[in-house]
């Protein structure tokens, strides 16, 4: 884990970025302090990871998306992508005006081919207007890509 890396303009003897109190510390002591601090930071990071894992476990056990708190905002945010091939039936279902809004066909500007893709936000709006059948296709194409914890202290009123 690297906490500081000099820029190419800095030299080993440069003190421009070092607080003067460090100039009196012997090399051995400096290295020992660095070892202690990095070990401590690693341990803190592991401990934070275990706590986060427990938060995720409690949220899942409750079938919830967060932990209610007056002091903290704590919720799991799930990110998704859409399997483009699963959306193919929509090519026949949607009319040309709708397709122009939410579908970009493949094209080949030299030297590489750009694959066809759906503009998901626009597709979701079109599918909602279309109704259940279109929305079911979109939902089947939905693939979870990850979960992260959104956590922060609430602002005091």
C-alpha atoms as a printed R data frame, in Angstrom:
    type eleno elety resid chain resno       x       y       z
1   ATOM     1    CA   UNK     A     1   0.000   0.000   0.000
2   ATOM     2    CA   UNK     A     2   1.587   3.292  -1.089
3   ATOM     3    CA   UNK     A     3   0.636   6.459   0.711
4   ATOM     4    CA   UNK     A     4   3.070   8.905  -0.870
5   ATOM     5    CA   UNK     A     5   4.972   8.846  -4.098
6   ATOM     6    CA   UNK     A     6   7.228  11.703  -5.191
7   ATOM     7    CA   UNK     A     7   6.538  13.381  -8.502
8   ATOM     8    CA   UNK     A     8   9.256  13.240 -11.191
9   ATOM     9    CA   UNK     A     9  10.195  16.843 -10.396
10  ATOM    10    CA   UNK     A    10  10.988  16.005  -6.786
11  ATOM    11    CA   UNK     A    11  14.337  14.555  -5.840
12  ATOM    12    CA   UNK     A    12  15.214  12.286  -2.955
13  ATOM    13    CA   UNK     A    13  16.773  15.218  -1.113
14  ATOM    14    CA   UNK     A    14  13.756  17.493  -1.613
15  ATOM    15    CA   UNK     A    15  12.070  18.632   1.600
16  ATOM    16    CA   UNK     A    16   9.376  20.670  -0.109
17  ATOM    17    CA   UNK     A    17   6.666  18.164   0.804
18  ATOM    18    CA   UNK     A    18   8.023  17.030   4.173
19  ATOM    19    CA   UNK     A    19   7.078  18.667   7.441
20  ATOM    20    CA   UNK     A    20  10.241  19.926   9.235
21  ATOM    21    CA   UNK     A    21   9.628  17.731  12.284
22  ATOM    22    CA   UNK     A    22  10.542  14.672  10.189
23  ATOM    23    CA   UNK     A    23  14.020  16.015   9.369
24  ATOM    24    CA   UNK     A    24  15.319  15.088  12.829
25  ATOM    25    CA   UNK     A    25  13.992  11.515  12.765
26  ATOM    26    CA   UNK     A    26  16.655   8.893  12.071
27  ATOM    27    CA   UNK     A    27  16.198   6.614   9.046
28  ATOM    28    CA   UNK     A    28  15.680   3.478  11.154
29  ATOM    29    CA   UNK     A    29  13.015   5.177  13.280
30  ATOM    30    CA   UNK     A    30  11.311   6.603  10.201
31  ATOM    31    CA   UNK     A    31  11.102   3.147   8.609
32  ATOM    32    CA   UNK     A    32   9.842   1.579  11.832
33  ATOM    33    CA   UNK     A    33   7.150   4.261  12.136
34  ATOM    34    CA   UNK     A    34   6.143   3.677   8.533
35  ATOM    35    CA   UNK     A    35   5.881  -0.068   9.164
36  ATOM    36    CA   UNK     A    36   3.734   0.505  12.272
37  ATOM    37    CA   UNK     A    37   1.412   2.973  10.571
38  ATOM    38    CA   UNK     A    38   0.921   0.857   7.434
39  ATOM    39    CA   UNK     A    39   0.234  -2.264   9.508
40  ATOM    40    CA   UNK     A    40  -2.260  -0.305  11.576
41  ATOM    41    CA   UNK     A    41  -3.930   1.089   8.443
42  ATOM    42    CA   UNK     A    42  -4.165  -2.423   6.966
43  ATOM    43    CA   UNK     A    43  -5.703  -3.746  10.183
44  ATOM    44    CA   UNK     A    44  -8.181  -0.857  10.291
45  ATOM    45    CA   UNK     A    45  -9.138  -1.512   6.677
46  ATOM    46    CA   UNK     A    46  -9.714  -5.222   7.407
47  ATOM    47    CA   UNK     A    47 -11.766  -4.345  10.488
48  ATOM    48    CA   UNK     A    48 -13.871  -1.871   8.480
49  ATOM    49    CA   UNK     A    49 -14.413  -4.608   5.878
50  ATOM    50    CA   UNK     A    50 -15.678  -7.012   8.553
51  ATOM    51    CA   UNK     A    51 -18.056  -4.376   9.913
52  ATOM    52    CA   UNK     A    52 -19.334  -3.633   6.398
53  ATOM    53    CA   UNK     A    53 -19.852  -7.360   5.823
54  ATOM    54    CA   UNK     A    54 -21.950  -7.546   9.006
55  ATOM    55    CA   UNK     A    55 -24.007  -4.527   7.888
56  ATOM    56    CA   UNK     A    56 -24.686  -6.271   4.548
57  ATOM    57    CA   UNK     A    57 -25.617  -9.487   6.405
58  ATOM    58    CA   UNK     A    58 -28.095  -7.696   8.695
59  ATOM    59    CA   UNK     A    59 -29.696  -5.832   5.808
60  ATOM    60    CA   UNK     A    60 -30.088  -9.073   3.819
61  ATOM    61    CA   UNK     A    61 -31.469 -10.962   6.856
62  ATOM    62    CA   UNK     A    62 -34.191  -8.309   7.205
63  ATOM    63    CA   UNK     A    63 -34.969  -8.354   3.495
64  ATOM    64    CA   UNK     A    64 -34.293  -4.626   3.535
65  ATOM    65    CA   UNK     A    65 -32.205  -2.181   1.543
66  ATOM    66    CA   UNK     A    66 -30.790  -0.325   4.540
67  ATOM    67    CA   UNK     A    67 -30.601   0.107   8.283
68  ATOM    68    CA   UNK     A    68 -32.927   2.807   9.621
69  ATOM    69    CA   UNK     A    69 -31.139   5.430  11.695
70  ATOM    70    CA   UNK     A    70 -31.746   9.019  12.687
71  ATOM    71    CA   UNK     A    71 -27.983   9.614  12.769
72  ATOM    72    CA   UNK     A    72 -26.719   7.773   9.692
73  ATOM    73    CA   UNK     A    73 -27.764   7.146   6.119
74  ATOM    74    CA   UNK     A    74 -26.976   3.482   5.487
75  ATOM    75    CA   UNK     A    75 -28.250   1.615   2.449
76  ATOM    76    CA   UNK     A    76 -27.123  -0.908  -0.116
77  ATOM    77    CA   UNK     A    77 -26.996   0.443  -3.649
78  ATOM    78    CA   UNK     A    78 -27.243  -2.203  -6.359
79  ATOM    79    CA   UNK     A    79 -25.889  -1.535  -9.837
80  ATOM    80    CA   UNK     A    80 -27.123  -3.254 -12.969
81  ATOM    81    CA   UNK     A    81 -26.293  -3.721 -16.605
82  ATOM    82    CA   UNK     A    82 -28.480  -5.191 -19.317
83  ATOM    83    CA   UNK     A    83 -27.730  -8.225 -21.469
84  ATOM    84    CA   UNK     A    84 -28.002  -6.738 -24.943
85  ATOM    85    CA   UNK     A    85 -28.834 -10.071 -26.637
86  ATOM    86    CA   UNK     A    86 -31.831 -10.625 -24.330
87  ATOM    87    CA   UNK     A    87 -33.295  -7.316 -25.529
88  ATOM    88    CA   UNK     A    88 -33.334  -8.486 -29.194
89  ATOM    89    CA   UNK     A    89 -37.116  -9.285 -29.269
90  ATOM    90    CA   UNK     A    90 -37.746  -5.572 -28.759
91  ATOM    91    CA   UNK     A    91 -36.342  -4.910 -32.254
92  ATOM    92    CA   UNK     A    92 -39.516  -6.434 -33.707
93  ATOM    93    CA   UNK     A    93 -41.868  -5.096 -31.045
94  ATOM    94    CA   UNK     A    94 -40.940  -1.388 -31.182
95  ATOM    95    CA   UNK     A    95 -41.770   0.939 -34.076
96  ATOM    96    CA   UNK     A    96 -39.168   2.972 -35.985
97  ATOM    97    CA   UNK     A    97 -39.743   6.157 -33.943
98  ATOM    98    CA   UNK     A    98 -39.262   4.275 -30.668
99  ATOM    99    CA   UNK     A    99 -36.195   2.454 -31.972
100 ATOM   100    CA   UNK     A   100 -34.619   5.737 -33.061
101 ATOM   101    CA   UNK     A   101 -34.889   6.934 -29.445
102 ATOM   102    CA   UNK     A   102 -33.435   3.923 -27.718
103 ATOM   103    CA   UNK     A   103 -31.431   1.751 -30.140
104 ATOM   104    CA   UNK     A   104 -28.141   2.409 -31.872
105 ATOM   105    CA   UNK     A   105 -27.382  -0.137 -34.619
106 ATOM   106    CA   UNK     A   106 -23.859  -1.453 -35.168
107 ATOM   107    CA   UNK     A   107 -21.615   0.475 -37.510
108 ATOM   108    CA   UNK     A   108 -18.040   0.217 -38.730
109 ATOM   109    CA   UNK     A   109 -15.920   3.336 -38.678
110 ATOM   110    CA   UNK     A   110 -12.439   2.235 -39.643
111 ATOM   111    CA   UNK     A   111 -10.565   0.428 -38.093
112 ATOM   112    CA   UNK     A   112 -13.012  -1.227 -35.641
113 ATOM   113    CA   UNK     A   113 -16.660  -2.237 -35.545
114 ATOM   114    CA   UNK     A   114 -18.882  -0.586 -32.941
115 ATOM   115    CA   UNK     A   115 -21.511  -3.095 -31.793
116 ATOM   116    CA   UNK     A   116 -25.217  -2.297 -31.623
117 ATOM   117    CA   UNK     A   117 -26.428  -1.097 -28.249
118 ATOM   118    CA   UNK     A   118 -29.545  -0.048 -26.434
119 ATOM   119    CA   UNK     A   119 -29.782   3.309 -24.663
120 ATOM   120    CA   UNK     A   120 -31.198   1.887 -21.460
121 ATOM   121    CA   UNK     A   121 -32.710   5.035 -19.914
122 ATOM   122    CA   UNK     A   122 -34.608   5.795 -23.114
123 ATOM   123    CA   UNK     A   123 -35.527   2.123 -23.520
124 ATOM   124    CA   UNK     A   124 -36.976   2.000 -20.010
125 ATOM   125    CA   UNK     A   125 -39.221   4.992 -20.797
126 ATOM   126    CA   UNK     A   126 -40.385   3.413 -24.088
127 ATOM   127    CA   UNK     A   127 -40.932  -0.004 -22.468
128 ATOM   128    CA   UNK     A   128 -43.010   1.531 -19.640
129 ATOM   129    CA   UNK     A   129 -45.269   3.173 -22.237
130 ATOM   130    CA   UNK     A   130 -45.484  -0.122 -24.146
131 ATOM   131    CA   UNK     A   131 -46.553  -2.044 -21.056
132 ATOM   132    CA   UNK     A   132 -46.066  -5.396 -19.430
133 ATOM   133    CA   UNK     A   133 -44.691  -7.417 -22.345
134 ATOM   134    CA   UNK     A   134 -41.904  -4.940 -23.129
135 ATOM   135    CA   UNK     A   135 -41.075  -4.420 -19.443
136 ATOM   136    CA   UNK     A   136 -40.812  -8.184 -18.903
137 ATOM   137    CA   UNK     A   137 -38.205  -8.397 -21.682
138 ATOM   138    CA   UNK     A   138 -36.243  -5.539 -20.128
139 ATOM   139    CA   UNK     A   139 -36.434  -7.126 -16.647
140 ATOM   140    CA   UNK     A   140 -35.175 -10.480 -17.999
141 ATOM   141    CA   UNK     A   141 -32.189  -8.652 -19.504
142 ATOM   142    CA   UNK     A   142 -31.286  -7.000 -16.197
143 ATOM   143    CA   UNK     A   143 -28.039  -8.354 -14.705
144 ATOM   144    CA   UNK     A   144 -26.782  -7.297 -11.274
145 ATOM   145    CA   UNK     A   145 -23.199  -6.060 -11.494
146 ATOM   146    CA   UNK     A   146 -22.533  -5.195  -7.889
147 ATOM   147    CA   UNK     A   147 -23.615  -3.906  -4.521
148 ATOM   148    CA   UNK     A   148 -21.982  -1.210  -2.491
149 ATOM   149    CA   UNK     A   149 -22.730   0.325   0.844
150 ATOM   150    CA   UNK     A   150 -23.792   3.956   0.803
151 ATOM   151    CA   UNK     A   151 -22.971   5.302   4.240
152 ATOM   152    CA   UNK     A   152 -22.703   8.778   5.712
153 ATOM   153    CA   UNK     A   153 -23.610  10.766   8.791
154 ATOM   154    CA   UNK     A   154 -26.791  12.778   8.369
155 ATOM   155    CA   UNK     A   155 -26.518  16.540   8.413
156 ATOM   156    CA   UNK     A   156 -27.675  18.133  11.673
157 ATOM   157    CA   UNK     A   157 -30.745  20.373  11.199
